[in-house]
Amino acid sequence: MTDRDVRRRVTAADIAQSVGVSRATVGFVLNNTPGKTSETTRRRVLDEAARLGYRPHIAAQALARGSSRIVLFLLPDWPADFSMRRYLDEAAHVLDSAGYSLVTFTWHASDRARPLWESLGPEIVVSAMPWAPDTLTALRRAGITNIVPDPDSPVPHDVSAIAAGPRLQVEHLHALGHRRLAIASASDPRLAELSAQRARSAHDAAKRLGLGELDVRSVRYQDGSASQAVLDWHRHGVTGIVAYNDETAIAVIGAALRSGLTVPDDLAVIGHDDSPLAKMFVPSLSSVRIDTASVGRYVAQLALHQADGRPAPVAGPDVKATVVPRESTLVTGAVVPRRPQPAGPRAGETRPT
């Protein structure tokens, strides 16, 4: 074969020509079609395919069988936090068990690249967020009709508990006697809308409990915003902080401890998502836990139902937000560990100078 032949993809026609059989015969062998070829011919075709470096054309195979066995998850343009990873891990496990591959795609509003669903040919497209009209139009224009959740049908389960986290954060601090609260918001501009929604939920909960307006500050660990916010809050009598997520809560606690405050005596802090960091951090972090894994499992089951008619899940996930109380709101006296000081000289000893 020439250099040009080596560089291009080896096809079934190349194998057929090299072995001296028809293209159909090669197709029967490569597709493992029973009863169409002798064992001798089958072995010759397979050996020649291996010698030539034949690789199957996945897109062509998917077109031939009418199924790519790919489920494309459209994700919001957010940082990949623990809750999203847990959601995707469980969905991927369910789909993999059924012989499907999960592929994720974050479609940015400013993207000029071709949408992945046009190149990949997924069997199902799943959105982790409510469908945007322009996205639905683009999918349907590409001929994709298997969409989860179905935009033309009401969501068959109640996911309102997912929005309950900020309310539980406020109620937890209020039950512990805190009356001046503030909100540590996310600093990432990609999270602005979600952060604002959580802040509104916290404000509503505070209003129902008769608390005053909650001061909202955007904090991050990379700059001094957390330290300045902590000092301002402490100066104005704030004793409880509702944090956007666990990472934000940890930034606040770190700033408080470095400022000489104790947690939770001077400042009680509660996070959101109950990530592994919450339990490992010192002081351990009170947080809100939501079973996003059950949501991922449920959505994957819906996708399989649309893909090949498997039974639909009989009920939606029992999505409940719960508070996991830990040291950052319950145990007193968590302070920055002091560096050990050298012991003084023993009686009769002198230090060398």
Buried (B, 14 or more C-beta within 10 A) or exposed (E): EEEEEEEEEBBBEBBBEBBEBEBEBBBBBBEEEEEBBEEEBBEBBBEBBEEBEBEEEEEEEBEEEEBBBBBBBBBBBBEEBBBBBBBBEBBBBBBEEBEBBBBBBBBEEEEEEEBBBBEBBBBBBBBBEEBBEEBBEBBEEBEBEBBBBEBEEEEEBEEEBBBBBBBBBBBBBBEBEBBBBBBBBBBBEBBEEBBEEBBEBBBEBBEEBEBEEBBBBBBBBEEEBBBBBBBEBBEEEBBBBBBBBBBBBBBBBBBBBEBEBBBBEBBBBBBBBBBEBBEEBEBBBBBBBBBBBBBBBBBBBBBBBBBBEEEEBEEBBEBEBBBBBBBBBBBEEBEBEEEEEEEEEEEEEEEEE
